[in-house]
Amino acid sequence: METVKERIRKLGRDQVSQPKPVRFVVAALILRVAPDAVSSESEKTTEVLICQRKPDQPMSLKWEFPGGKIEPGESAEEALARELDEELGIQATIGRRIAQVRHKYRNGGTIDLQFFVVDQFASEIENRIFNEVRWTPLGKLPGFDFLAADLGLIKDLSEGRLL
């Protein structure tokens, strides 16, 4: 016969939820000089490619930078090159890492997100999975509804602190 203590211990074990594993993710800041930029070097506007999630995806219609999960056995750079090929059809040269953020979502999930600069790539950008992709000046980033994990980076980029 089970004692009260044993039942309480069992109940305690059943109710303790296992923490969700950290997801390791990479994202690209694909940069270009705006095509209509004035020829004066000091007045060139840097734009970054941003992508909007589809309505049927989690966190629907939020804006983000292209990228995705690091698969087992991949480096962050290899994962990002693969993701950019899958999502946008480009062969990217992955530049320096400019930020790393660990973000815990309200649902308990945690991501470790690394951001890399990409200023060289081959092929034309082709939207393969997003609702919309667009080039936007760095200073206008705060006007878009970005994923929560990106907000600190958005502030730094728009204020000229990272690039």
Secondary structure in CASP SS format (residue, H / E / C, confidence):
PFRMAT SS
TARGET T0000
AUTHOR 0000-0000-0000
METHOD secondary structure of the structure
MODEL  1
M C 1.00
E C 1.00
T C 1.00
V H 1.00
K H 1.00
E H 1.00
R H 1.00
I H 1.00
R H 1.00
K H 1.00
L H 1.00
G H 1.00
R H 1.00
D H 1.00
Q H 1.00
V C 1.00
S C 1.00
Q C 1.00
P C 1.00
K C 1.00
P C 1.00
V E 1.00
R E 1.00
F E 1.00
V E 1.00
V E 1.00
A E 1.00
A E 1.00
L E 1.00
I E 1.00
L E 1.00
R E 1.00
V E 1.00
A C 1.00
P C 1.00
D C 1.00
A C 1.00
V C 1.00
S C 1.00
S C 1.00
E H 1.00
S H 1.00
E H 1.00
K C 1.00
T C 1.00
T E 1.00
E E 1.00
V E 1.00
L E 1.00
I E 1.00
C E 1.00
Q E 1.00
R C 1.00
K C 1.00
P C 1.00
D C 1.00
Q C 1.00
P C 1.00
M C 1.00
S C 1.00
L C 1.00
K C 1.00
W E 1.00
E E 1.00
F C 1.00
P C 1.00
G E 1.00
G E 1.00
K E 1.00
I C 1.00
E C 1.00
P C 1.00
G C 1.00
E C 1.00
S C 1.00
A H 1.00
E H 1.00
E H 1.00
A H 1.00
L H 1.00
A H 1.00
R H 1.00
E H 1.00
L H 1.00
D H 1.00
E H 1.00
E H 1.00
L H 1.00
G C 1.00
I C 1.00
Q E 1.00
A E 1.00
T E 1.00
I C 1.00
G C 1.00
R C 1.00
R E 1.00
I E 1.00
A E 1.00
Q E 1.00
V E 1.00
R E 1.00
H E 1.00
K E 1.00
Y C 1.00
R C 1.00
N C 1.00
G C 1.00
G C 1.00
T E 1.00
I E 1.00
D E 1.00
L E 1.00
Q E 1.00
F E 1.00
F E 1.00
V E 1.00
V E 1.00
D C 1.00
Q E 1.00
F E 1.00
A E 1.00
S C 1.00
E C 1.00
I C 1.00
E C 1.00
N C 1.00
R C 1.00
I C 1.00
F C 1.00
N C 1.00
E E 1.00
V E 1.00
R E 1.00
W E 1.00
T E 1.00
P E 1.00
L H 1.00
G H 1.00
K H 1.00
L H 1.00
P H 1.00
G H 1.00
F C 1.00
D C 1.00
F E 1.00
L C 1.00
A H 1.00
A H 1.00
D H 1.00
L H 1.00
G H 1.00
L H 1.00
I H 1.00
K H 1.00
D H 1.00
L H 1.00
S H 1.00
E C 1.00
G C 1.00
R C 1.00
L C 1.00
L C 1.00
END
